């Protein structure tokens, strides 16, 4: 009896040691997963394994009709874009997303991109290149001058990248027949610092635009005067209970130089419209290019724009609503993506004297001009509004003030012309992982990006994948490394 009691007494320290060890392990695991004291953590989701390590951090793909998920098989992306979210216990400043994939895409679907939701108000994703087969295919026939950034030339115009960049600063490059860089340069995921130089047939004058436009819009302005006055009158539809702030952001060469904000106190009952006005006035330099963003949600309509300059154009997107008249819009793009927001917006329309039919509501339809019919500026004639109009180019409501400050983009609609002599890109081609499986990594700056319910939102974009039913991209593994301040830096506010 005594021996049993002594044996139990001797076992007490071991039991305590076991529980202490268990508590220490729990604390370490808690700190690693919750606090991330080292400032770095990696989440993985391997779809090729039965038990997916990392499950619970990387959430399922949505919407479900854009992906095929079958037991025992890799998920197949068949629609664009496809979204997923990642739970993180704390915020981070950087993310590296590594995608392991296999593609079965035709030549009309050359691009795969991945992005993080940067702005939850205008729902904008910061997309980075996973693969661009247009550029990869040109590497074999074009000369590579530089790798970072990637600079390729069609002919042997320059012997080194230093001479190329020196001429680029002056706005003139060898082989450009028109003398303008914009006519012979194309870019991808890169924004070169180019000197703007545009000519107009008419003098600059104030503008009043009363065509209602819904949601956020981006403009470029090229004023003749040294002062800018820009006033927007908006209507908050209050169709939801969310706050709808209004922002005007003026920038040049990627740097914000002026901003005007109007907060939404949400004092008006839901469903009751509210009219507001916001202005921005700032000294600028005549004959220089500026970017102006009207940052609002889709619950807000731009009712009127008053500007001290009429030399302004809209970039990439227009959403005219509640106009009730025919619309004449000008663009230099040879393709359009139109989406009718209801059956009442369906219509036959004219695009550069060619007739097209917008026949499907709530679905994005593409319309492409024949090469021989494409002009420098193409006219779009719509008879009904509430249509989202998108392209990779510029839109304007007047032809005589039309200008395009954007460099041609090497995207799915890029057409190689004799005038295209150079390509610049921030891009690295994917590497072979095993067999026909590829892998590539992209980095994101997470400072200031949208994060809700402790989740970052990501997207995988394959533009045009729906055009061919045989198109798909298989995902084997997603790996995301988050990095930020260490526990030591947080404690001492470093």
Backbone torsions as a table, in degrees:
resi	resn	phi	psi	omega
1	UNK	NA	-45.3	178.7
2	UNK	-62.0	-37.7	-178.7
3	UNK	-63.9	-37.7	178.8
4	UNK	-66.4	-41.4	179.6
5	UNK	-64.7	-45.5	179.1
6	UNK	-61.4	-35.8	-179.8
7	UNK	-66.2	-40.4	178.4
8	UNK	-65.7	-40.1	179.8
9	UNK	-63.7	-41.5	-179.9
10	UNK	-64.3	-28.3	-177.3
11	UNK	-81.6	-14.1	-177.8
12	UNK	-60.2	-49.2	179.2
13	UNK	-57.6	-37.6	179.7
14	UNK	-65.8	-39.6	178.2
15	UNK	-65.6	-44.0	177.5
16	UNK	-61.7	-41.0	178.4
17	UNK	-62.1	-38.3	178.7
18	UNK	-62.8	-46.3	-178.4
19	UNK	-69.1	-37.4	175.5
20	UNK	-62.6	-41.8	177.9
21	UNK	-63.3	-39.6	179.8
22	UNK	-64.6	-40.0	178.6
23	UNK	-65.7	-41.9	178.9
24	UNK	-62.4	-43.4	178.8
25	UNK	-62.6	-41.4	179.2
26	UNK	-62.1	-43.1	179.6
27	UNK	-63.6	-42.1	179.7
28	UNK	-62.9	-45.0	179.3
29	UNK	-63.7	-42.0	179.3
30	UNK	-61.4	-47.5	179.7
31	UNK	-62.4	-40.3	-177.9
32	UNK	-66.3	-44.2	-175.6
33	UNK	-86.0	-34.0	-174.2
34	UNK	-95.9	-49.3	-176.3
35	UNK	-90.9	-31.1	-175.9
36	UNK	51.7	68.0	-172.3
37	UNK	-61.2	-31.0	-179.4
38	UNK	-79.0	-7.8	177.8
39	UNK	85.2	-3.1	-179.6
40	UNK	-133.6	142.5	174.6
41	UNK	-153.5	147.5	-177.8
42	UNK	-120.9	130.0	174.1
43	UNK	-112.5	135.4	-179.4
44	UNK	-129.1	149.7	172.5
45	UNK	-137.9	107.7	-177.9
46	UNK	-102.2	107.3	-176.5
47	UNK	-78.4	-10.4	-179.9
48	UNK	-83.5	-11.0	-179.2
49	UNK	-104.2	150.4	-179.3
50	UNK	-67.0	-41.8	177.9
51	UNK	-105.7	109.7	-173.5
52	UNK	-82.9	107.8	176.4
53	UNK	-65.9	132.2	-179.6
54	UNK	98.1	-1.9	-179.9
55	UNK	-60.2	135.8	-175.7
56	UNK	105.8	-18.1	176.0
57	UNK	-102.4	-45.7	176.1
58	UNK	-97.3	116.8	-172.3
59	UNK	-90.6	164.9	-171.6
60	UNK	-62.9	158.4	179.4
61	UNK	-71.2	145.1	172.6
62	UNK	-142.8	155.9	-9.1
63	UNK	-73.2	157.8	-171.6
64	UNK	-68.0	-23.6	-179.0
65	UNK	-78.0	-1.7	178.8
66	UNK	-104.7	6.5	-179.4
67	UNK	-145.1	143.7	175.4
68	UNK	-107.8	118.0	179.5
69	UNK	-119.8	116.1	179.0
70	UNK	-126.0	145.1	-178.1
71	UNK	-59.9	130.7	177.7
72	UNK	81.8	2.9	-179.4
73	UNK	-126.8	158.4	177.8
74	UNK	-73.4	144.5	177.0
75	UNK	-64.0	139.9	-179.9
76	UNK	-112.5	123.1	175.0
77	UNK	-81.7	124.9	179.6
78	UNK	-126.0	-2.0	-179.7
79	UNK	-135.9	163.1	-175.4
80	UNK	-131.6	136.4	-12.2
81	UNK	-86.9	168.0	177.8
82	UNK	-114.5	135.4	-173.3
83	UNK	-112.9	152.3	168.2
84	UNK	-153.4	159.6	-179.0
85	UNK	-123.4	159.0	-178.7
86	UNK	-130.3	123.1	176.3
87	UNK	-80.0	131.2	173.0
88	UNK	-130.8	137.9	-176.6
89	UNK	-70.4	-15.6	-179.4
90	UNK	-149.3	170.3	178.9
91	UNK	-85.2	155.2	179.8
92	UNK	-132.1	168.0	-178.8
93	UNK	-104.0	-21.4	-178.8
94	UNK	-139.0	154.1	174.8
95	UNK	-143.8	137.4	173.2
96	UNK	-115.6	117.3	-179.3
97	UNK	-104.4	122.1	177.9
98	UNK	-112.4	125.7	-176.1
99	UNK	-115.4	125.0	175.5
100	UNK	-104.8	121.0	-171.2
101	UNK	-151.4	162.5	172.2
102	UNK	-127.2	132.8	-176.4
103	UNK	-113.9	145.2	170.0
104	UNK	-132.3	81.7	-173.5
105	UNK	-126.5	142.0	177.6
106	UNK	-78.9	178.2	-175.2
107	UNK	-69.6	-17.0	178.1
108	UNK	-85.0	0.4	179.0
109	UNK	-128.3	73.1	-170.5
110	UNK	-91.8	-2.9	-168.7
111	UNK	-124.2	135.9	172.1
112	UNK	-127.8	130.7	-179.3
113	UNK	-134.4	158.7	174.6
114	UNK	-131.7	148.0	-176.2
115	UNK	-151.6	162.9	175.7
116	UNK	-114.0	144.1	178.9
117	UNK	-69.9	107.4	-174.9
118	UNK	-88.5	-30.5	-174.6
119	UNK	-138.5	115.8	-178.4
120	UNK	-80.8	-11.4	179.4
121	UNK	-79.6	-52.0	-179.4
122	UNK	-97.8	3.2	176.6
123	UNK	55.2	55.7	-177.5
124	UNK	-105.4	129.0	177.1
125	UNK	-100.9	135.3	174.4
126	UNK	-85.2	98.0	-174.2
127	UNK	-90.5	137.9	177.9
128	UNK	-126.5	151.5	-173.1
129	UNK	-77.4	129.2	168.2
130	UNK	-94.8	-43.1	179.1
131	UNK	-155.8	137.7	173.2
132	UNK	-135.8	97.2	-174.9
133	UNK	-71.8	-20.6	175.4
134	UNK	-61.6	-46.7	178.6
135	UNK	-69.9	-42.4	-179.6
136	UNK	-59.3	-38.7	-179.3
137	UNK	-71.3	-29.9	-179.4
138	UNK	-78.8	-16.9	-179.0
139	UNK	-58.9	-32.7	-175.9
140	UNK	-73.4	-24.8	-176.7
141	UNK	-111.7	-16.7	178.9
142	UNK	-101.7	156.3	178.4
143	UNK	-89.6	132.5	179.5
144	UNK	-93.0	118.3	179.4
145	UNK	-90.6	-31.8	-175.9
146	UNK	-151.6	151.2	179.0
147	UNK	-99.7	-36.1	-179.2
148	UNK	-133.7	98.6	-3.5
149	UNK	-72.3	160.7	176.6
150	UNK	-70.4	123.0	177.1
151	UNK	-125.9	121.9	-179.9
152	UNK	-124.3	140.9	176.7
153	UNK	-123.8	143.1	-175.8
154	UNK	-71.3	-36.1	179.0
155	UNK	-125.9	175.8	-175.8
156	UNK	-84.3	64.1	-179.0
157	UNK	-78.5	-38.8	-176.9
158	UNK	-123.4	146.9	179.3
159	UNK	-92.1	-19.2	-179.7
160	UNK	-151.8	162.4	-176.8
161	UNK	-72.0	-27.6	180.0
162	UNK	-60.0	-44.4	179.5
163	UNK	-65.9	-37.4	179.0
164	UNK	-62.9	-50.5	-177.9
165	UNK	-66.4	-31.4	177.6
166	UNK	-65.0	-43.0	178.3
167	UNK	-72.2	-32.6	-179.3
168	UNK	-61.6	-36.5	179.1
169	UNK	-63.7	-30.0	-179.9
170	UNK	-82.0	-10.6	-179.0
171	UNK	85.4	11.4	-179.5
172	UNK	-132.8	135.0	178.7
173	UNK	-128.8	149.9	177.9
174	UNK	-62.5	138.3	176.7
175	UNK	90.0	-8.9	177.9
176	UNK	-79.8	106.2	-174.2
177	UNK	-65.4	-35.3	-179.2
178	UNK	-82.5	-12.8	-177.4
179	UNK	85.0	-5.0	-178.9
180	UNK	-105.5	129.8	-179.0
181	UNK	-61.5	-36.9	-177.5
182	UNK	-59.3	-24.1	-177.1
183	UNK	-85.9	-14.4	-176.0
184	UNK	-127.9	5.0	-178.6
185	UNK	-118.0	140.4	172.6
186	UNK	-129.1	150.1	-175.8
187	UNK	-132.6	163.7	172.9
188	UNK	-149.1	122.0	-179.9
189	UNK	55.0	36.5	-177.6
190	UNK	-152.6	139.8	-179.9
191	UNK	-124.7	95.8	179.4
192	UNK	-71.9	151.2	178.4
193	UNK	-86.2	97.3	-176.6
194	UNK	-110.0	146.3	177.3
195	UNK	-80.6	124.8	-179.7
196	UNK	-79.0	139.5	178.8
197	UNK	-154.0	100.0	-177.5
198	UNK	-126.2	148.8	178.1
199	UNK	-119.5	147.4	-177.3
200	UNK	-131.3	148.9	-179.1
201	UNK	-80.2	-20.8	-178.7
202	UNK	-124.2	155.7	-179.1
203	UNK	-73.5	159.3	179.7
204	UNK	-72.6	142.3	178.2
205	UNK	-153.7	163.3	179.8
206	UNK	-61.4	154.6	-176.7
207	UNK	-130.0	139.2	169.4
208	UNK	-124.6	114.2	-179.5
209	UNK	-112.8	115.8	-176.5
210	UNK	-113.6	23.7	173.5
211	UNK	-85.4	115.0	-176.5
212	UNK	-62.8	135.2	179.2
213	UNK	-129.1	130.9	-176.2
214	UNK	-98.1	139.1	175.5
215	UNK	80.5	-175.1	-176.6
216	UNK	-69.1	143.9	176.1
217	UNK	-139.8	148.6	178.4
218	UNK	-116.6	132.1	-178.3
219	UNK	-122.7	154.3	167.9
220	UNK	-117.4	137.5	179.6
221	UNK	-126.4	146.1	-179.8
222	UNK	-135.8	73.9	-169.7
223	UNK	-75.7	156.5	177.6
224	UNK	-94.8	-13.8	-177.7
225	UNK	-108.2	167.8	-175.5
226	UNK	-95.0	11.6	178.1
227	UNK	-139.7	136.9	179.1
228	UNK	-113.0	131.4	171.8
229	UNK	-124.8	122.5	-176.1
230	UNK	-135.9	121.8	-176.9
231	UNK	-127.4	129.7	175.8
232	UNK	-119.6	135.6	171.2
233	UNK	-108.3	123.7	-175.3
234	UNK	-121.9	157.3	174.8
235	UNK	-118.6	116.1	175.5
236	UNK	-83.3	112.7	-176.3
237	UNK	-71.0	-23.7	-179.8
238	UNK	53.6	42.3	177.2
239	UNK	-77.2	-15.8	175.0
240	UNK	-133.0	178.3	-176.3
241	UNK	-93.3	0.8	-178.1
242	UNK	-72.8	152.6	175.0
243	UNK	-71.8	143.5	-177.7
244	UNK	-126.5	76.3	177.0
245	UNK	-69.4	158.8	178.2
246	UNK	-121.2	133.5	179.7
247	UNK	-132.7	139.8	169.6
248	UNK	-115.3	121.8	-175.8
249	UNK	-122.9	116.5	178.7
250	UNK	-102.9	127.2	-178.2
251	UNK	-139.7	161.8	176.4
252	UNK	-144.3	126.2	-179.2
253	UNK	53.9	39.8	175.5
254	UNK	83.0	-0.9	-179.6
255	UNK	-109.5	128.5	178.7
256	UNK	-72.5	127.6	-179.6
257	UNK	-113.8	-16.8	177.5
258	UNK	-160.2	149.7	-179.3
259	UNK	-152.0	142.5	176.9
260	UNK	-131.5	134.4	-174.0
261	UNK	-126.7	146.7	175.3
262	UNK	-134.2	110.6	-178.2
263	UNK	-77.1	159.8	177.4
264	UNK	-111.1	112.9	-179.6
265	UNK	-79.1	-7.4	177.5
266	UNK	55.3	39.8	-177.6
267	UNK	-90.8	-12.1	-178.5
268	UNK	-91.3	136.8	179.9
269	UNK	-58.6	150.2	179.4
270	UNK	-59.0	134.6	180.0
271	UNK	91.7	-10.4	179.3
272	UNK	-98.7	123.2	-176.9
273	UNK	-70.6	149.2	-177.4
274	UNK	-136.7	124.3	-179.1
275	UNK	-96.1	132.6	-178.8
276	UNK	-136.5	159.7	178.7
277	UNK	-132.8	137.5	178.2
278	UNK	-136.4	137.8	-178.6
279	UNK	-127.3	156.1	174.4
280	UNK	-138.6	125.0	177.2
281	UNK	-127.9	132.3	-175.6
282	UNK	-159.1	145.3	175.1
283	UNK	-75.5	132.6	-178.5
284	UNK	-135.2	178.8	178.6
285	UNK	-105.2	128.1	179.4
286	UNK	-63.9	144.2	177.1
287	UNK	75.5	20.2	175.5
288	UNK	-124.1	154.7	-175.0
289	UNK	-90.3	137.7	177.4
290	UNK	-133.2	152.7	176.1
291	UNK	-111.6	134.3	179.6
292	UNK	-128.4	122.5	-179.4
293	UNK	-106.2	128.8	170.2
294	UNK	-99.4	101.6	-171.8
295	UNK	-99.4	104.5	179.2
296	UNK	-143.6	166.5	176.8
297	UNK	-86.0	172.0	178.5
298	UNK	-72.5	-3.4	176.5
299	UNK	-86.9	3.7	-177.0
300	UNK	-124.6	138.5	179.2
301	UNK	-114.2	130.5	173.4
302	UNK	-77.0	108.1	-175.8
303	UNK	-81.1	-37.9	-176.9
304	UNK	-156.2	144.9	175.0
305	UNK	-123.1	128.8	172.8
306	UNK	-119.1	124.5	-175.7
307	UNK	-133.3	146.6	177.2
308	UNK	-75.6	-9.0	177.2
309	UNK	-130.4	141.7	175.1
310	UNK	-97.8	2.3	177.8
311	UNK	-88.2	71.8	178.9
312	UNK	-138.4	146.3	179.3
313	UNK	-136.7	161.4	179.6
314	UNK	-104.2	139.0	-176.7
315	UNK	-102.4	129.3	166.9
316	UNK	71.3	-31.5	-172.0
317	UNK	-151.4	140.5	169.3
318	UNK	-133.9	142.2	175.8
319	UNK	-135.1	79.2	179.2
320	UNK	-75.1	137.8	-179.3
321	UNK	-140.7	155.5	169.7
322	UNK	51.4	37.1	179.3
323	UNK	-91.8	-44.2	175.4
324	UNK	74.3	11.5	178.9
325	UNK	-134.4	170.0	174.8
326	UNK	-64.8	146.8	-179.7
327	UNK	-117.9	131.6	173.7
328	UNK	-114.7	116.7	-175.5
329	UNK	-126.4	144.3	-177.4
330	UNK	-117.5	140.9	179.9
331	UNK	-149.0	156.5	174.6
332	UNK	-101.1	3.5	-180.0
333	UNK	-80.5	149.2	177.4
334	UNK	-98.8	5.2	177.3
335	UNK	-141.2	156.0	177.7
336	UNK	-135.5	149.2	169.1
337	UNK	-119.3	115.4	-177.2
338	UNK	-116.7	140.8	176.7
339	UNK	-133.9	116.0	177.4
340	UNK	-81.4	127.7	-175.8
341	UNK	-86.6	16.1	177.3
342	UNK	171.7	164.7	179.3
343	UNK	-58.7	-30.9	-178.5
344	UNK	-68.1	-14.9	-178.9
345	UNK	-95.2	-4.0	178.0
346	UNK	-66.6	143.7	-173.0
347	UNK	-171.6	161.0	165.4
348	UNK	-93.5	135.9	-177.6
349	UNK	-137.1	165.7	-178.6
350	UNK	-109.4	130.9	176.2
351	UNK	-127.7	104.0	-177.2
352	UNK	52.9	52.8	175.8
353	UNK	69.2	5.7	174.3
354	UNK	-104.2	141.8	-177.6
355	UNK	-94.7	132.3	178.1
356	UNK	-132.2	162.4	-178.9
357	UNK	-123.7	120.2	171.5
358	UNK	-90.1	99.8	-164.9
359	UNK	-114.4	-8.3	-176.6
360	UNK	-119.8	119.2	177.5
361	UNK	-75.6	149.4	174.1
362	UNK	66.6	6.6	179.3
363	UNK	-122.5	140.8	178.9
364	UNK	-78.6	124.0	177.9
365	UNK	-114.6	146.5	-178.0
366	UNK	-110.1	143.0	-179.0
367	UNK	-135.7	125.8	-173.9
368	UNK	-122.8	130.6	176.3
369	UNK	-77.1	148.3	172.2
370	UNK	-68.3	144.3	-174.2
371	UNK	-56.6	-39.4	-177.1
372	UNK	-72.0	-17.0	-178.8
373	UNK	-99.2	-2.2	-178.0
374	UNK	-76.9	132.8	179.8
375	UNK	-117.2	175.6	179.9
376	UNK	-61.9	-42.3	176.0
377	UNK	-130.5	123.2	-177.3
378	UNK	-106.2	141.3	-178.6
379	UNK	-99.8	136.7	176.5
380	UNK	-111.7	128.0	179.2
381	UNK	-117.3	109.8	178.3
382	UNK	-108.5	143.8	178.2
383	UNK	-104.8	-10.0	177.9
384	UNK	-138.2	152.3	-178.2
385	UNK	-106.3	-156.8	-171.9
386	UNK	56.6	48.6	178.7
387	UNK	-128.7	128.6	174.5
388	UNK	-83.8	123.0	-177.4
389	UNK	-113.2	123.1	-178.0
390	UNK	-134.6	152.7	171.7
391	UNK	-167.5	-179.3	177.6
392	UNK	-90.6	10.9	-174.7
393	UNK	-116.1	-146.2	-172.4
394	UNK	-119.1	147.1	175.4
395	UNK	-122.7	147.0	176.4
396	UNK	-149.3	152.2	177.0
397	UNK	-92.9	-4.1	176.7
398	UNK	-135.0	140.5	-176.8
399	UNK	-81.7	-34.2	-174.1
400	UNK	-74.8	-13.4	175.9
401	UNK	-110.9	15.2	-178.5
402	UNK	-73.4	135.0	170.9
403	UNK	-153.4	154.9	-178.8
404	UNK	-127.1	108.6	179.0
405	UNK	-88.0	-1.2	-175.8
406	UNK	-85.1	140.4	173.6
407	UNK	-80.9	143.5	179.2
408	UNK	-55.4	140.3	-177.6
409	UNK	-106.1	136.1	177.8
410	UNK	-83.4	77.3	-179.7
411	UNK	-114.8	-164.8	-176.6
412	UNK	-62.4	-21.5	-176.8
413	UNK	-102.9	7.3	-178.3
414	UNK	-67.8	130.0	177.8
415	UNK	-119.4	117.0	-179.1
416	UNK	-69.7	120.4	179.7
417	UNK	-115.2	160.4	178.4
418	UNK	-57.3	-27.3	-178.5
419	UNK	-76.5	-17.3	-179.5
420	UNK	-78.7	109.3	-174.2
421	UNK	-107.9	-24.4	-172.5
422	UNK	-137.2	150.1	173.0
423	UNK	-132.9	132.3	174.3
424	UNK	-121.3	138.0	-177.1
425	UNK	-154.9	147.0	167.8
426	UNK	-99.9	87.7	-168.6
427	UNK	-158.2	137.1	171.4
428	UNK	-124.5	133.6	-177.2
429	UNK	-67.3	150.3	177.4
430	UNK	-66.3	158.9	178.8
431	UNK	-108.3	155.2	176.7
432	UNK	-75.1	124.9	179.7
433	UNK	-87.9	-58.3	169.9
434	UNK	-164.2	140.0	-177.6
435	UNK	59.1	-124.7	176.7
436	UNK	-100.5	14.7	177.5
437	UNK	-85.4	132.0	-178.1
438	UNK	-112.9	162.1	178.2
439	UNK	-145.3	140.7	173.6
440	UNK	-149.9	157.4	-176.1
441	UNK	-128.1	138.4	176.6
442	UNK	-129.7	151.9	-178.2
443	UNK	-114.6	146.8	180.0
444	UNK	-130.7	141.4	170.3
445	UNK	-88.5	117.3	-174.8
446	UNK	-94.5	-0.9	-178.9
447	UNK	-68.7	118.2	178.8
448	UNK	85.4	0.5	-179.5
449	UNK	-78.1	165.1	-176.1
450	UNK	-73.1	129.6	177.0
451	UNK	-143.4	124.6	-177.0
452	UNK	-136.4	139.6	-178.9
453	UNK	54.0	38.8	178.6
454	UNK	62.0	29.5	-178.9
455	UNK	-127.6	138.5	165.9
456	UNK	-97.0	141.8	-178.1
457	UNK	-107.0	131.7	-178.2
458	UNK	-122.4	163.6	178.0
459	UNK	-141.7	148.1	169.6
460	UNK	-116.1	121.1	-174.8
461	UNK	-115.3	129.9	175.0
462	UNK	-129.8	83.4	-174.2
463	UNK	-57.5	128.6	176.4
464	UNK	84.5	8.7	-176.4
465	UNK	-64.3	-25.8	-177.4
466	UNK	-75.9	-13.4	-175.5
467	UNK	-65.6	-26.5	-178.8
468	UNK	-127.1	121.8	-177.5
469	UNK	-63.6	-20.4	179.6
470	UNK	-82.9	-8.8	-179.3
471	UNK	-73.1	138.1	171.2
472	UNK	-165.4	161.3	173.1
473	UNK	-129.3	122.9	178.0
474	UNK	-91.5	134.5	179.5
475	UNK	-106.0	119.2	176.6
476	UNK	-90.8	-42.9	-176.3
477	UNK	-154.3	143.5	171.6
478	UNK	-119.1	129.8	179.5
479	UNK	-130.6	125.2	-178.7
480	UNK	-128.0	122.5	175.9
481	UNK	-103.2	118.3	177.3
482	UNK	-99.5	141.2	178.2
483	UNK	-140.4	147.7	-180.0
484	UNK	-166.5	-156.6	-178.5
485	UNK	-70.6	145.3	176.6
486	UNK	-78.2	169.7	177.6
487	UNK	-61.2	-39.1	178.2
488	UNK	-61.2	-44.1	179.7
489	UNK	-67.0	-35.0	178.1
490	UNK	-68.5	-42.2	-177.6
491	UNK	-63.4	-38.1	-176.7
492	UNK	-104.6	13.4	174.3
493	UNK	53.4	46.3	179.2
494	UNK	-90.6	NA	NA
